[in-house]
């Protein structure tokens, strides 16, 4: 069965698919943030002589013609910035399927992992489903939940949810689709299902209630989003901060202003209503330090 894979980057999902299925083409979906676009997937395909297409319009005639030439039986998706239109969905004989990191219909949309952390959901899941013209609304093939440890990082979450359980379900779905025995269970669609929307940077400072939220909930959210979510008031810290890593926490009375990062006894922490969450900060080197280091190395 010939498969075309649509994705945004080289992942374990891609490697597993290449090992287990007859992948005849790879489509790179454009990123919503153009500055994060790389040549990683294009180079990956070039090294393997694998047909490659950069998709910046999910319904274009050029994309449609490129797919038709490959004559895929199935399109598999993991990570895509736009919805496919009917002219594309109808091309593969056995349809299009998607690997989505939530228990649909919960957390439909492009940012389910953030909202699972935000809602302190410790029983998340993954779904393999058919694609229709809606956003993650197609019939479910397989889905399964996992237990997420409190304080698991995004990397740990992704490894357990996608690299282990998700890939397992995806490969099973592909095998059963080829055998014409895959389930197809209609989703329950109603107005109470909230979309897993993107949080804009200007909203970051508003999403945590530093005073009333349980400190474990805040710590869990910060651990899972520490690669990108800037919710802190860092005005008390001198120097240009490059990144941070969330460590442990302590429940104690804190006289410090809530939501601000402070340094005390060589330790950085953000103050919460129930205590302190400790963190490790990496500072950006000044130009003077960089020049001095270059002279030493030279």
VEXFIKOL-280022 format. One line per 3 residues: number of its first residue (from 1); their letters; for each residue x, y, z of C-alpha. Coordinates in nm, 4 decimals. Last residue first. Layout:
<nodes>
NUM	a	X,Y,Z ~ ... .
</nodes>
This chain:
<nodes>
298	xxx	4.2384,3.2191,1.9691 ~ 4.0406,3.0505,2.2467 ~ 4.1349,3.3241,2.4949 .
295	xxx	4.0638,3.6006,2.2407 ~ 3.7265,3.4484,2.1529 ~ 3.6331,3.4320,2.5217 .
292	xxx	3.7147,3.8021,2.5632 ~ 3.5052,3.8902,2.2591 ~ 3.2111,3.6871,2.3910 .
289	xxx	3.2411,3.8477,2.7348 ~ 3.2419,4.1974,2.5831 ~ 2.9458,4.1116,2.3573 .
286	xxx	2.7462,4.0093,2.6624 ~ 2.6679,3.6441,2.7200 ~ 2.2998,3.5537,2.7315 .
283	xxx	2.2113,3.4153,3.0731 ~ 2.0884,3.0677,3.1513 ~ 1.8441,3.0549,3.4410 .
280	xxx	1.7723,2.7557,3.6632 ~ 1.4376,2.7520,3.8389 ~ 1.2765,2.7074,4.1763 .
277	xxx	0.9029,2.7299,4.2321 ~ 0.8267,2.9069,4.5588 ~ 0.5337,2.8935,4.7986 .
274	xxx	0.1562,2.8669,4.8188 ~ 0.0592,3.2026,4.6683 ~ 0.3419,3.1766,4.4177 .
271	xxx	0.6880,3.3365,4.3897 ~ 0.9183,3.2461,4.1041 ~ 1.2605,3.1158,4.2052 .
268	xxx	1.6317,3.1649,4.1410 ~ 1.8792,3.0277,4.3914 ~ 2.2150,3.1810,4.4893 .
265	xxx	2.0926,3.2465,4.8451 ~ 1.7922,3.4396,4.7092 ~ 1.7291,3.5387,4.3489 .
262	xxx	1.3847,3.6567,4.2443 ~ 1.1360,3.5850,3.9641 ~ 0.8009,3.7605,3.9828 .
259	xxx	0.4620,3.5918,3.9562 ~ 0.3611,3.6900,4.3099 ~ 0.5556,3.9629,4.4909 .
256	xxx	0.7745,3.8134,4.7633 ~ 0.6749,3.7571,5.1251 ~ 0.6535,3.3799,5.0629 .
253	xxx	0.4932,3.1457,5.3131 ~ 0.6053,2.7939,5.2358 ~ 0.5380,2.5069,4.9998 .
250	xxx	0.8602,2.4293,4.8133 ~ 0.9177,2.3652,4.4454 ~ 1.1518,2.1698,4.2178 .
247	xxx	1.3410,2.2577,3.8978 ~ 1.2033,2.4560,3.6038 ~ 1.4633,2.5302,3.3373 .
244	xxx	1.5137,2.8775,3.1957 ~ 1.6335,3.0326,2.8722 ~ 1.8442,3.3169,2.7290 .
241	xxx	1.8031,3.5710,3.0078 ~ 1.9696,3.9057,2.9433 ~ 2.1167,4.0401,3.2651 .
238	xxx	1.9774,4.1573,3.5996 ~ 1.6783,3.9823,3.7517 ~ 1.4092,4.1820,3.9339 .
235	xxx	1.2214,4.2608,3.6098 ~ 1.1772,3.8933,3.5269 ~ 0.7970,3.8884,3.5484 .
232	xxx	0.7280,3.5353,3.4311 ~ 0.4794,3.3835,3.1881 ~ 0.7193,3.3081,2.9039 .
229	xxx	0.5968,2.9778,2.7558 ~ 0.8581,2.8414,2.5141 ~ 1.0718,2.5513,2.6308 .
226	xxx	0.9343,2.5649,2.9861 ~ 0.5903,2.4451,2.8759 ~ 0.5595,2.1097,3.0532 .
223	xxx	0.7544,2.2065,3.3629 ~ 0.5663,2.5365,3.3901 ~ 0.2273,2.3646,3.3734 .
220	xxx	0.3255,2.1050,3.6361 ~ 0.4675,2.3726,3.8672 ~ 0.1485,2.5790,3.8400 .
217	xxx	-0.0695,2.2759,3.9174 ~ 0.1557,2.1744,4.2065 ~ 0.1397,2.5292,4.3467 .
214	xxx	-0.2395,2.5113,4.3719 ~ -0.3854,2.8115,4.1906 ~ -0.5068,3.0973,4.4108 .
211	xxx	-0.2329,3.3624,4.4041 ~ -0.0283,3.2916,4.0907 ~ -0.3389,3.2725,3.8729 .
208	xxx	-0.1682,3.1702,3.5502 ~ -0.2964,3.2578,3.2012 ~ -0.2578,3.6345,3.2105 .
205	xxx	0.1153,3.6863,3.1534 ~ 0.1120,3.4657,2.8440 ~ -0.1684,3.6532,2.6667 .
202	xxx	0.0607,3.8938,2.4729 ~ 0.2520,3.5901,2.3468 ~ -0.0622,3.4495,2.1777 .
199	xxx	-0.2022,3.1199,2.3029 ~ -0.2957,2.8912,2.0148 ~ -0.6316,2.7213,2.0221 .
196	xxx	-0.7187,2.3764,2.1472 ~ -1.0845,2.4195,2.0486 ~ -1.3506,2.3641,2.3118 .
193	xxx	-1.6061,2.0860,2.2755 ~ -1.9219,2.2140,2.4439 ~ -2.0855,2.3023,2.1110 .
190	xxx	-2.1312,1.9419,2.0072 ~ -1.9625,1.6784,1.7900 ~ -1.9610,1.3157,1.9007 .
187	xxx	-1.7093,1.1425,1.6809 ~ -1.8101,0.8657,1.4422 ~ -1.6228,0.5392,1.4811 .
184	xxx	-1.4396,0.3912,1.1834 ~ -1.2717,0.0609,1.2737 ~ -1.0010,-0.0794,1.0423 .
181	xxx	-1.0722,-0.4109,0.8677 ~ -0.9928,-0.3321,0.5051 ~ -0.6627,-0.5252,0.5261 .
178	xxx	-0.4667,-0.2160,0.4186 ~ -0.6673,-0.0135,0.6672 ~ -0.5781,-0.2682,0.9367 .
175	xxx	-0.2039,-0.2321,0.8737 ~ -0.2245,0.1463,0.8636 ~ -0.4264,0.1537,1.1879 .
172	xxx	-0.1790,-0.0750,1.3657 ~ 0.1084,0.1468,1.2523 ~ -0.0673,0.4553,1.3871 .
169	xxx	-0.1636,0.2919,1.7178 ~ 0.1946,0.1875,1.7960 ~ 0.3314,0.5211,1.6773 .
166	xxx	0.1004,0.7033,1.9174 ~ 0.1702,0.4819,2.2194 ~ 0.5498,0.4943,2.2124 .
163	xxx	0.6885,0.7909,2.0231 ~ 0.3650,0.9887,2.0569 ~ 0.2357,0.9768,2.4152 .
160	xxx	0.5388,0.8509,2.6047 ~ 0.8047,1.0452,2.4134 ~ 0.5884,1.3564,2.3830 .
157	xxx	0.5211,1.3656,2.7562 ~ 0.8861,1.3150,2.8439 ~ 0.9902,1.5922,2.6043 .
154	xxx	0.7154,1.8246,2.7321 ~ 0.8396,1.7681,3.0847 ~ 0.6571,1.5484,3.3350 .
151	xxx	0.5783,1.7407,3.6530 ~ 0.2933,1.5158,3.7628 ~ 0.3283,1.1819,3.5855 .
148	xxx	0.1075,1.1407,3.2765 ~ -0.0920,0.8184,3.2707 ~ -0.1764,0.7103,2.9164 .
145	xxx	-0.4960,0.7101,2.7109 ~ -0.5838,0.5216,2.3925 ~ -0.7361,0.5959,2.0567 .
142	xxx	-0.7980,0.3963,1.7402 ~ -0.9879,0.4507,1.4155 ~ -1.1892,0.7618,1.5000 .
139	xxx	-1.4111,0.9206,1.2356 ~ -1.3153,1.2728,1.1278 ~ -1.3580,1.5881,1.3366 .
136	xxx	-0.9938,1.6929,1.3831 ~ -1.0634,2.0324,1.2222 ~ -1.3314,1.9745,0.9593 .
133	xxx	-1.2862,1.8804,0.5936 ~ -1.2496,1.5118,0.6730 ~ -0.9460,1.3227,0.7944 .
130	xxx	-0.9733,0.9750,0.9413 ~ -0.8577,0.9242,1.2973 ~ -0.5645,0.8043,1.5048 .
127	xxx	-0.6033,0.9350,1.8584 ~ -0.3683,0.9950,2.1504 ~ -0.4323,1.0258,2.5195 .
124	xxx	-0.4195,1.2394,2.8288 ~ -0.4844,1.1095,3.1791 ~ -0.3041,1.3647,3.3963 .
121	xxx	-0.5056,1.6625,3.2715 ~ -0.3852,1.9598,3.4759 ~ -0.6105,2.1915,3.2687 .
118	xxx	-0.3114,2.3974,3.1506 ~ -0.0991,2.0895,3.0851 ~ -0.3693,1.9366,2.8661 .
115	xxx	-0.4213,2.2794,2.7074 ~ -0.0553,2.3087,2.6084 ~ -0.0493,1.9585,2.4598 .
112	xxx	-0.3620,2.0195,2.2531 ~ -0.2218,2.3086,2.0473 ~ -0.3297,2.2676,1.6827 .
109	xxx	-0.6982,2.1948,1.7160 ~ -0.9366,1.9567,1.8881 ~ -0.8600,1.9233,2.2577 .
106	xxx	-1.1252,1.6687,2.3559 ~ -1.3109,1.5047,2.0646 ~ -1.0702,1.3336,2.0569 .
103	xxx	-0.8400,1.1859,2.3191 ~ -0.5359,1.3983,2.2474 ~ -0.2097,1.4007,2.0522 .
100	xxx	-0.3516,1.3631,1.6977 ~ -0.2166,1.1126,1.4423 ~ -0.4080,1.1795,1.1201 .
97	xxx	-0.5564,0.9633,0.8473 ~ -0.6389,1.0240,0.4819 ~ -0.8472,0.7995,0.2589 .
94	xxx	-0.8186,0.4455,0.1272 ~ -0.8092,0.5273,-0.2446 ~ -0.5962,0.8398,-0.1960 .
91	xxx	-0.7164,1.1396,-0.4029 ~ -1.0445,1.2347,-0.2296 ~ -0.8785,1.4214,0.0585 .
88	xxx	-0.6913,1.6440,-0.1873 ~ -0.9927,1.7764,-0.3829 ~ -1.1886,1.7825,-0.0557 .
85	xxx	-0.9629,2.0388,0.1086 ~ -0.6842,1.9714,0.3549 ~ -0.6720,2.1811,0.6712 .
82	xxx	-0.3728,2.3951,0.7617 ~ -0.0611,2.3886,0.9803 ~ 0.0080,2.0146,0.9682 .
79	xxx	0.1708,1.7885,1.2258 ~ 0.1350,1.4137,1.1813 ~ -0.0522,1.3163,0.8680 .
76	xxx	-0.0824,0.9907,0.6726 ~ -0.2188,0.9877,0.3170 ~ -0.3278,0.6469,0.1878 .
73	xxx	-0.3421,0.4577,-0.1415 ~ -0.1068,0.7053,-0.3060 ~ -0.1051,0.7506,-0.6860 .
70	xxx	0.2323,0.9332,-0.6965 ~ 0.1294,1.1331,-1.0053 ~ -0.1988,1.2223,-0.8368 .
67	xxx	-0.0126,1.3731,-0.5431 ~ 0.1919,1.6101,-0.7587 ~ -0.1215,1.7094,-0.9536 .
64	xxx	-0.3112,1.8012,-0.6352 ~ -0.0145,1.9944,-0.4983 ~ 0.0123,2.1942,-0.8194 .
61	xxx	-0.3649,2.2513,-0.8266 ~ -0.3539,2.4026,-0.4779 ~ -0.5695,2.2660,-0.1940 .
58	xxx	-0.3375,2.2583,0.1068 ~ -0.1501,2.5752,0.0159 ~ 0.2025,2.6211,0.1482 .
55	xxx	0.2972,2.2582,0.0909 ~ 0.6648,2.1878,0.0242 ~ 0.6853,1.8666,-0.1789 .
52	xxx	0.9407,1.5849,-0.1632 ~ 0.9893,1.2609,-0.3574 ~ 1.2352,1.0379,-0.1672 .
49	xxx	1.5889,1.0041,-0.3049 ~ 1.7084,0.9190,0.0454 ~ 1.9570,1.2058,0.0901 .
46	xxx	1.7208,1.4434,-0.0918 ~ 1.4354,1.3448,0.1379 ~ 1.6271,1.4362,0.4525 .
43	xxx	1.7544,1.7549,0.2887 ~ 1.3967,1.8656,0.2179 ~ 1.2906,1.7659,0.5688 .
40	xxx	1.5626,1.9692,0.7407 ~ 1.5510,2.2737,0.5128 ~ 1.4213,2.4935,0.7944 .
37	xxx	1.1089,2.6963,0.8762 ~ 1.1176,2.8416,1.2284 ~ 1.1256,3.2026,1.1051 .
34	xxx	0.8110,3.1343,0.9010 ~ 0.5987,3.0989,1.2192 ~ 0.2809,2.9236,1.1086 .
31	xxx	0.4995,2.6472,0.9749 ~ 0.4581,2.5172,0.6217 ~ 0.3628,2.1539,0.5790 .
28	xxx	0.6361,1.9326,0.4364 ~ 0.5056,1.6571,0.2120 ~ 0.6879,1.3249,0.1808 .
25	xxx	0.6430,1.0750,-0.1000 ~ 0.6312,0.7036,-0.1805 ~ 0.6289,0.5684,0.1759 .
22	xxx	0.5831,0.1913,0.1642 ~ 0.5239,0.1237,0.5321 ~ 0.7066,-0.0146,0.8364 .
19	xxx	1.0598,0.1288,0.8358 ~ 0.9669,0.4565,0.6669 ~ 0.6767,0.4973,0.9093 .
16	xxx	0.8996,0.4384,1.2099 ~ 1.1480,0.7019,1.0892 ~ 0.8711,0.9557,1.0265 .
13	xxx	0.7087,0.8983,1.3662 ~ 1.0516,0.9219,1.5305 ~ 1.0638,1.2777,1.4071 .
10	xxx	1.1984,1.4802,1.1145 ~ 0.9887,1.7933,1.0880 ~ 0.6618,1.9456,0.9695 .
7	xxx	0.4525,1.6472,0.8532 ~ 0.2587,1.4993,0.5616 ~ 0.3314,1.1359,0.4671 .
4	xxx	0.2321,0.9768,0.1357 ~ 0.1673,0.6023,0.1559 ~ 0.1552,0.3298,-0.1114 .
1	x	0.0000,0.0000,0.0000 .
</nodes>
